[in-house]
């Protein structure tokens, strides 16, 4: 069973970058200049990646599958694996379309607050070029990110969450070139000697509009992935090693991180309309993922009431302009994203699907508890369970 040609070429480009123009392993070894063995190993790894990239491009890609989508049957299995839930794909697809429209309506309301009478695109253009909402310089941006992480941890601890002492250190890092375009998080070591870290790929940029970065930081650090992943590692006396290190399910984890972005808005941390627009743009991008990921892999048709190519069947060529327009994210970023969706069927939908389940579980707890509902207690109970599929999460949170 061969992978799609698009995936072979994308991985070839990454391998060739690490094996040539952006030698990841050599740059890593350069941090220990006196370690000759490490330098030799880095040379070996760099050469191996170069050869692997050439193999993917010259030998594998010509024989690879020209089709991108995996089909409904395989997609349903992938989606169940990434979400821990059997999904009605038609219902989820229709819900994704409706959710996108709901978010876009909210974005228009926020655009009015930024500039009365402005469209969403005009408001975003204003945010992108507002010098008071922009930082120049990679080091300066990393420092801004670090300060936001530190401030958020200090303000949330003891008020909305109980954050254990080892979790108070979370490092903001700049991602090495050659990887994906999306920001990501790596958890701490078991003994916390290496802290949790957020990684931001600059894609060669040196100027950073901040309006969309605030909620992204909340997603990756606190109360998002860092609070979730590092908290589980901290619970060595309660959870098994498997639960702490290998229990991550994308629907649960990415759903929580997306829920965390919205939660910070509910807690008053996105009162600035620019930051709120950033959160909504991130939400729109995740709703777009539901539409195009299911659409491309399962051969869905674009709804007849849509203004964009109504009635046509989704293809990567149709998806790219759609995701750029409706997410308002840069073309370079979204091109990488579409390749990722096609190579990782069912994962891209896990953000919004997971957030949907987290919100449903919270609403259920509110109905059952009434005036006794305590949001902080709900979060503590939920996070201390560790990672699991969304179906099991519903069962467990029904006991809260």
Secondary structure, 3 states (H helix, E strand, C coil): CCCEHHHHHHHHHHHHHHCCCCCHHHHHHHHHCCCHHHHHHHHHHHHHHHHHHHHHHHHHHHHCECCCCCCHHHHHHHHHHHHCCCCCHHHHHHHHHHHHHHHHHHHHHHHHHHCCCCCHHHHHHHHHCCHHHEEECHHHHHHHHHHHHHHHHHHHECCCECCCHHHHCEEEEECCCCCCCCCEEECCCCCCCCCEEEEECCCCCCEEECCCHHHHHHHHCCCCHHHHHHHHHHCCCCCCHHHHHHCCCHHHHHHHHHHHHHHHHHCCCCCCHHHHHHHHHHHHHHHHHHHHHHHHHHCCECCCCCCCCCCCECCHHHHHHHHHHHHCCCHHHHHHHHHHHHHCCCCCCHHHHHHHHHHHHHHHHHHHHHHHCCHHHHHHHHHCCCCCCHHHHHHHHCCC
